[in-house]
């Protein structure tokens, strides 16, 4: 990858402020005056920024030459989690301790974002995962929800995107990870319960070495040659759907992780795993890919408030200028 990430602001107001950097939720209050109340939604861009290769001779905006400052401890949780930008703005939902973008067509997330640190991973011993039930997300229109019955008898696990083990500070945080909007069908033995779990555990240990860890997780549907069906040398995207709601079964899953050290250095790792049983002896670094591979396949732009020059390592390999 010959870049990561050159940012260009595409629209500004006459005052110089970016258009729609914060949007608002309109609450209509019916009374004598029939007034509208505006409630700000912090850190949710309306138009955002365009992430692209930097044209020759164009200077990087001064506000992106340095690492985006860490939000204040009392900042809204969404501002802490989404410090380095939103991958996309489709159906974004902010939970107590994670943020997701929901794919109404495929009934799975587009992406899920988490912020992990030594303080966020403190476990309340009264939190019992076994007392959390998988449940539908009633904030999703009923046409587009997945249901438990869709998974029943399918042969696939309800695979967490935001891992339950990352959210045990209180029962509500853990319970929210059991929303079906946070799930995607995963092969059970050899994947969800094994190699995918290894990746989750690896991410959970990163705060032992780094003060902040930002994790973006999601499904992919990748093309392949279908010799048995077509035998025409062309690439096809083929995936199964399950249940009466036709929940899509991803062909692959990704995790893109940015870690911040106490000194402020940033390191990035990106993983891409096939949704199938994987030999338990396979090292997780086998699944390292260039982050651009995942961006192109997913249509998402990860951490677009970070430039490549902010990164000291990508997939554990040092960047030349560090």
Beta strands, then each sheet from edge to edge (+ up, - down):
strand 1: 7-8
strand 2: 23-29
strand 3: 35-41
strand 4: 50-51
strand 5: 92-94
strand 6: 99-103
strand 7: 108-116
strand 8: 156-160
strand 9: 183-187
strand 10: 212-220
strand 11: 224-225
strand 12: 235-236
strand 13: 241-242
strand 14: 247-248
strand 15: 252-260
strand 16: 266-274
strand 17: 311-314
strand 18: 317-318
sheet 1: 1+ 4-
sheet 2: 2+ 3-
sheet 3: 5+ 6- 7+ 10- 15+ 16- 17- 18+
sheet 4: 8+ 9-
sheet 5: 11+ 12-
sheet 6: 13+ 14-
end
